[in-house]
Amino acid sequence: MDDIYKRSMTGEITKEDALNLVNSNPFQMFDVADKLRKEIVGDDVTFVVNRNIDITDRCMINCTFCSFRNNIGYEMTIDEILDSVKEAKDFGAMEICLFGGIMPHMDLDYYCDIISAIKTNYDIELHALSPVEVFHAAKASEITTKEALKSLKKAGLDTMTGASAEILVDSVRAKICPEKVSTSEWVKIITEAHNVGIPTTSTIMYGTVETWEDRIDHMLILRDIQRETKGFTEFVPMTFLNLNNKAGSESSGVSGMEDLKLHALARIIFGRDIPNIQVSWIKIGTRMAQVALCCGANDMGGTMMEDKISIAAGASHGEHLPRQQMINTIKSIGRIPAERTTCYERV
């Protein structure tokens, strides 16, 4: 494992290395990942005070893993969105995460109007949309995705999510999200975002029908993009939640051990390339998140205030982790809480 540590620090981890690690002693892998975490980012565990706003559950894309689509059948008005932003600001939020389903009328003007309204009325970081929203907005407006990204940035978009990646293997996408963008389209739009000055997160949604080899291929694609653009702020593993969706009939998700192995493997594959590995406490719970923080992760994500999408899929860990509770959760494992912005500047 000493050789793996050195190869990670020098950015030399290969697909073969990663596959071997999956089948190795997991506790040795956890130990190496934790040592890498300590060397690369230290003992701080970062988090952001934020709010999720899911603007609509109406969606024309039929992903098999989605439990949120047409759950209620709503679409927020701009005034309703602004009311939610105000509540978040009053609570001390630094960031608004804005996303939702996709419908034919959601063209570039639709998104730019929402973004402009938020940024005109409130001084807050806006972390919004994903490659699939950009793709459909550009198509509806009959412009290129790069032109759409430039307009979104001009309207006030600060950062974009790396959502809609799921698994960046087209054979897997054909089974779980055939109507979403292809792997090459996702890579193109993310790369364009970075090149026009919009940083993004990177994500993986694992536990449906993919293999460990697929997960590793996905992470190596992200590493290649990061080495080209330096535009990813973090990597966010998101475990599949199997309630109330079609994919749940084929998979019940993964074990807690697999969750931990995924976080540790990400730390080892990304090394210094993507230094921030986030745990999604709303999906795996705060106790499992604490363990993942000892297996290579260093960020607890956001306080959220709400997450309709995860709740619809069966998340049972709550949808709001207040600032003080976040701090206590981090301190109780002997680590140092550090509040941050979207782009990891300390507050």
C-alpha positions as CSV (number, residue, x, y, z in Angstrom):
1,M,0.0,0.0,0.0
2,D,3.0,2.3,0.4
3,D,3.4,2.1,-3.4
4,I,-0.2,3.1,-3.9
5,Y,0.2,6.1,-1.6
6,K,3.2,7.3,-3.6
7,R,1.5,6.7,-7.0
8,S,-1.6,8.6,-5.8
9,M,0.5,11.6,-4.7
10,T,2.3,11.6,-8.1
11,G,-1.0,11.2,-10.1
12,E,0.0,7.8,-11.5
13,I,-2.9,5.6,-10.4
14,T,-4.0,3.4,-13.3
15,K,-7.2,1.5,-14.0
16,E,-5.4,-1.7,-13.1
17,D,-4.3,-0.2,-9.8
18,A,-7.9,0.8,-9.0
19,L,-9.4,-2.6,-9.9
20,N,-6.8,-4.3,-7.7
21,L,-7.7,-2.0,-4.8
22,V,-11.4,-2.9,-5.1
23,N,-10.4,-6.5,-4.4
24,S,-7.8,-5.7,-1.7
25,N,-8.2,-5.5,2.0
26,P,-10.7,-2.6,2.4
27,F,-9.3,-1.5,5.7
28,Q,-5.8,-1.1,4.3
29,M,-7.4,1.0,1.5
30,F,-9.2,3.1,4.0
31,D,-6.0,3.7,5.9
32,V,-4.1,4.8,2.8
33,A,-7.0,7.1,1.7
34,D,-7.1,8.7,5.2
35,K,-3.3,9.3,5.1
36,L,-3.7,10.9,1.6
37,R,-6.5,13.1,2.9
38,K,-4.4,14.3,5.8
39,E,-1.4,15.0,3.6
40,I,-3.5,16.8,0.8
41,V,-6.1,18.8,2.8
42,G,-5.3,18.3,6.5
43,D,-7.7,17.8,9.3
44,D,-10.3,20.5,8.3
45,V,-13.7,19.2,7.4
46,T,-15.4,21.8,5.3
47,F,-19.1,22.6,4.9
48,V,-21.3,25.3,3.3
49,V,-24.5,26.8,4.7
50,N,-26.9,26.5,1.8
51,R,-30.4,25.8,0.6
52,N,-31.6,23.5,-2.2
53,I,-34.4,24.8,-4.3
54,D,-36.0,22.2,-6.6
55,I,-37.9,24.5,-9.0
56,T,-40.2,21.8,-10.5
57,D,-40.8,18.1,-10.3
58,R,-42.2,18.1,-13.9
59,C,-39.8,16.4,-16.2
60,M,-39.8,15.0,-19.8
61,I,-36.7,12.8,-19.2
62,N,-37.6,9.4,-17.9
63,C,-34.6,8.3,-15.8
64,T,-35.2,4.9,-14.2
65,F,-33.6,5.8,-10.9
66,C,-35.7,9.0,-10.4
67,S,-38.4,9.0,-7.6
68,F,-39.0,12.8,-7.9
69,R,-40.6,13.1,-11.3
70,N,-44.3,14.3,-11.1
71,N,-44.3,13.5,-7.4
72,I,-46.6,16.4,-6.8
73,G,-46.7,18.2,-10.2
74,Y,-45.5,21.7,-9.4
75,E,-43.4,24.4,-10.9
76,M,-42.3,27.4,-8.8
77,T,-42.8,31.0,-10.0
78,I,-39.9,33.4,-9.8
79,D,-41.6,35.1,-6.8
80,E,-41.8,31.8,-5.0
81,I,-38.2,31.1,-5.8
82,L,-37.2,34.6,-4.4
83,D,-39.2,33.9,-1.2
84,S,-37.2,30.7,-0.8
85,V,-33.9,32.6,-1.4
86,K,-35.0,35.2,1.2
87,E,-35.6,32.5,3.8
88,A,-32.2,31.0,3.1
89,K,-30.5,34.5,3.4
90,D,-32.3,35.1,6.7
91,F,-31.0,31.8,7.9
92,G,-27.4,32.8,7.0
93,A,-27.0,30.8,3.8
94,M,-24.0,31.5,1.6
95,E,-25.2,29.4,-1.4
96,I,-28.4,28.5,-3.3
97,C,-28.5,25.2,-5.2
98,L,-31.1,25.5,-7.9
99,F,-32.2,22.7,-10.1
100,G,-35.3,20.5,-10.9
101,G,-36.9,18.7,-13.8
102,I,-36.7,19.6,-17.4
103,M,-39.6,20.6,-19.7
104,P,-39.8,21.8,-23.3
105,H,-40.6,25.5,-22.3
106,M,-37.4,25.8,-20.3
107,D,-35.3,27.6,-22.8
108,L,-32.3,29.9,-22.1
109,D,-34.5,32.9,-21.3
110,Y,-36.4,30.9,-18.8
111,Y,-33.2,30.1,-16.8
112,C,-31.6,33.5,-17.3
113,D,-34.8,35.3,-16.0
114,I,-34.6,33.2,-12.8
115,I,-30.9,33.7,-12.3
116,S,-31.1,37.4,-13.0
117,A,-34.0,37.9,-10.6
118,I,-32.0,36.1,-7.8
119,K,-28.8,38.0,-8.3
120,T,-30.5,41.3,-8.7
121,N,-32.3,40.9,-5.4
122,Y,-29.8,39.0,-3.3
123,D,-26.0,38.8,-2.7
124,I,-25.6,35.1,-2.7
125,E,-23.6,32.4,-4.5
126,L,-25.8,30.7,-7.1
127,H,-24.9,27.1,-7.8
128,A,-27.3,25.9,-10.4
129,L,-28.2,23.7,-13.4
130,S,-26.2,20.8,-14.9
131,P,-25.1,19.8,-18.4
132,V,-28.5,18.3,-19.2
133,E,-30.3,21.5,-18.4
134,V,-27.8,23.5,-20.5
135,F,-28.2,21.0,-23.4
136,H,-32.0,21.3,-23.5
137,A,-32.0,25.1,-22.9
138,A,-29.6,25.6,-25.8
139,K,-31.6,23.2,-28.0
140,A,-34.9,25.0,-27.2
141,S,-33.2,28.4,-28.0
142,E,-31.5,27.1,-31.1
143,I,-28.0,28.2,-30.0
144,T,-24.9,26.2,-29.1
145,T,-24.3,25.0,-25.5
146,K,-21.2,27.2,-25.3
147,E,-23.3,30.3,-26.2
148,A,-25.9,29.2,-23.6
149,L,-23.2,28.9,-20.9
150,K,-21.9,32.4,-21.7
151,S,-25.4,33.8,-21.4
152,L,-26.0,32.0,-18.1
153,K,-22.7,33.4,-16.7
154,K,-23.6,36.9,-17.8
155,A,-27.0,36.5,-16.1
156,G,-25.2,35.7,-12.8
157,L,-24.6,32.0,-12.7
158,D,-21.6,31.5,-10.4
159,T,-21.0,27.8,-10.5
160,M,-22.7,24.8,-12.1
161,T,-23.4,21.4,-10.7
162,G,-21.8,18.3,-12.1
163,A,-25.1,16.4,-11.9
164,S,-26.6,14.4,-14.7
165,A,-23.3,12.5,-14.9
166,E,-24.6,9.4,-13.2
167,I,-22.2,6.9,-14.7
168,L,-20.2,8.2,-17.6
169,V,-20.4,4.9,-19.5
170,D,-22.9,4.9,-22.4
171,S,-23.9,1.2,-22.0
172,V,-25.0,2.0,-18.5
173,R,-26.6,5.3,-19.5
174,A,-28.7,3.4,-22.1
175,K,-30.2,1.4,-19.2
176,I,-30.7,4.0,-16.5
177,C,-31.0,7.4,-18.3
178,P,-31.3,6.8,-22.1
179,E,-32.9,10.2,-22.7
180,K,-30.1,12.2,-21.0
181,V,-27.0,13.5,-22.7
182,S,-24.4,11.0,-23.8
183,T,-21.0,10.7,-22.1
184,S,-19.3,12.7,-24.8
185,E,-22.0,15.4,-24.7
186,W,-21.7,15.7,-20.9
187,V,-17.9,15.9,-21.1
188,K,-18.2,18.6,-23.9
189,I,-20.6,20.8,-21.9
190,I,-18.6,20.5,-18.6
191,T,-15.4,21.3,-20.4
192,E,-17.1,24.3,-22.1
193,A,-18.3,25.5,-18.7
194,H,-14.8,25.4,-17.3
195,N,-13.4,27.2,-20.3
196,V,-15.9,30.1,-20.1
197,G,-15.1,30.5,-16.4
198,I,-17.9,28.5,-14.7
199,P,-16.4,26.1,-12.1
200,T,-18.4,23.0,-11.5
201,T,-18.7,20.1,-9.1
202,S,-18.1,16.5,-10.3
203,T,-20.4,13.6,-9.2
204,I,-21.1,9.9,-9.5
205,M,-24.4,8.2,-8.9
206,Y,-23.6,4.6,-8.2
207,G,-25.4,1.4,-7.1
208,T,-27.8,0.7,-10.0
209,V,-26.6,-1.7,-12.7
210,E,-23.0,-0.5,-13.2
211,T,-19.8,-2.5,-12.3
212,W,-16.8,-1.4,-10.3
213,E,-15.0,-1.2,-13.7
214,D,-17.7,1.3,-14.9
215,R,-17.2,3.4,-11.7
216,I,-13.5,3.5,-12.2
217,D,-13.8,4.5,-15.9
218,H,-16.1,7.3,-14.8
219,M,-13.6,8.6,-12.2
220,L,-10.8,8.4,-14.7
221,I,-12.8,10.5,-17.2
222,L,-13.3,13.1,-14.5
223,R,-9.6,13.1,-13.7
224,D,-8.7,13.6,-17.3
225,I,-11.1,16.6,-17.5
226,Q,-9.6,18.1,-14.3
227,R,-6.1,17.8,-15.6
228,E,-7.2,19.7,-18.7
229,T,-9.3,22.4,-17.2
230,K,-8.8,22.6,-13.4
231,G,-12.5,23.4,-13.2
232,F,-13.9,20.9,-10.7
233,T,-14.2,22.2,-7.2
234,E,-15.0,18.8,-5.6
235,F,-16.1,15.2,-6.2
236,V,-19.5,14.1,-4.8
237,P,-20.3,10.4,-4.6
238,M,-24.1,9.8,-4.4
239,T,-25.3,6.4,-3.5
240,F,-28.4,5.1,-5.3
241,L,-31.6,5.2,-3.2
242,N,-34.1,2.5,-4.4
243,L,-37.5,3.5,-3.2
244,N,-40.3,4.7,-5.5
245,N,-38.4,4.2,-8.8
246,K,-38.1,1.7,-11.6
247,A,-34.4,1.0,-11.0
248,G,-35.2,-0.2,-7.5
249,S,-36.7,-3.3,-8.9
250,E,-33.3,-4.3,-10.3
251,S,-31.1,-3.0,-7.5
252,S,-31.5,-2.3,-3.8
253,G,-28.4,-0.1,-3.8
254,V,-25.1,-0.9,-2.2
255,S,-23.8,-1.8,1.2
256,G,-22.3,0.7,3.6
257,M,-18.9,-1.0,3.0
258,E,-19.2,-0.2,-0.7
259,D,-20.1,3.4,0.1
260,L,-16.9,3.6,2.1
261,K,-14.8,1.9,-0.6
262,L,-16.1,4.3,-3.2
263,H,-15.1,7.4,-1.2
264,A,-11.6,5.9,-0.4
265,L,-11.0,4.8,-4.0
266,A,-11.9,8.3,-5.2
267,R,-9.3,9.9,-2.8
268,I,-6.7,7.5,-4.2
269,I,-7.6,8.0,-7.9
270,F,-7.9,11.7,-7.7
271,G,-5.0,12.4,-5.4
272,R,-4.0,16.1,-5.7
273,D,-6.1,16.5,-8.9
274,I,-9.4,16.9,-7.1
275,P,-8.5,17.5,-3.4
276,N,-12.1,17.8,-2.1
277,I,-14.1,14.6,-1.6
278,Q,-17.6,15.2,-0.3
279,V,-19.8,12.9,1.7
280,S,-23.6,13.2,1.1
281,W,-24.9,13.0,4.7
282,I,-28.5,13.2,3.5
283,K,-28.0,9.9,1.5
284,I,-25.9,7.9,3.8
285,G,-26.6,9.5,7.2
286,T,-24.4,11.5,9.5
287,R,-22.9,8.5,11.3
288,M,-21.8,6.8,8.0
289,A,-20.6,10.2,6.9
290,Q,-18.4,10.4,9.9
291,V,-16.9,7.1,9.0
292,A,-16.4,8.2,5.3
293,L,-14.5,11.2,6.7
294,C,-12.1,8.7,8.2
295,C,-11.8,6.9,4.8
296,G,-10.5,9.7,2.6
297,A,-13.3,12.3,2.5
298,N,-12.9,15.9,3.8
299,D,-16.2,17.8,3.1
300,M,-19.7,17.4,4.6
301,G,-21.4,19.3,1.8
302,G,-24.3,21.7,2.7
303,T,-26.8,22.2,5.5
304,M,-29.4,21.9,2.7
305,M,-32.6,23.1,4.4
306,E,-34.5,20.8,2.0
307,D,-33.9,18.0,-0.5
308,K,-37.1,16.9,-2.0
309,I,-35.3,14.6,-4.5
310,S,-33.5,12.5,-2.0
311,I,-36.5,12.3,0.3
312,A,-38.7,11.1,-2.5
313,A,-36.2,8.2,-3.1
314,G,-36.3,7.1,0.5
315,A,-33.6,9.1,2.3
316,S,-34.5,9.0,6.0
317,H,-31.8,11.1,7.5
318,G,-33.6,14.4,7.5
319,E,-33.1,17.2,5.0
320,H,-31.6,19.9,7.1
321,L,-28.4,19.8,9.2
322,P,-28.2,23.1,11.0
323,R,-24.8,24.8,11.3
324,Q,-24.2,24.0,14.9
325,Q,-25.2,20.3,14.4
326,M,-22.9,20.2,11.5
327,I,-20.1,21.6,13.6
328,N,-20.8,19.1,16.4
329,T,-20.9,16.2,14.0
330,I,-17.4,17.1,12.7
331,K,-15.9,17.8,16.2
332,S,-17.1,14.5,17.6
333,I,-14.6,12.6,15.3
334,G,-11.7,14.9,16.4
335,R,-11.7,17.0,13.2
336,I,-11.8,20.7,12.6
337,P,-15.0,22.3,11.3
338,A,-14.4,24.9,8.6
339,E,-17.3,26.8,7.0
340,R,-16.6,27.5,3.3
341,T,-18.0,29.1,0.1
342,T,-19.0,27.1,-3.0
343,C,-15.4,27.3,-4.3
344,Y,-13.9,26.4,-1.0
345,E,-12.8,29.8,0.3
346,R,-13.0,29.9,4.1
347,V,-15.8,32.0,5.6
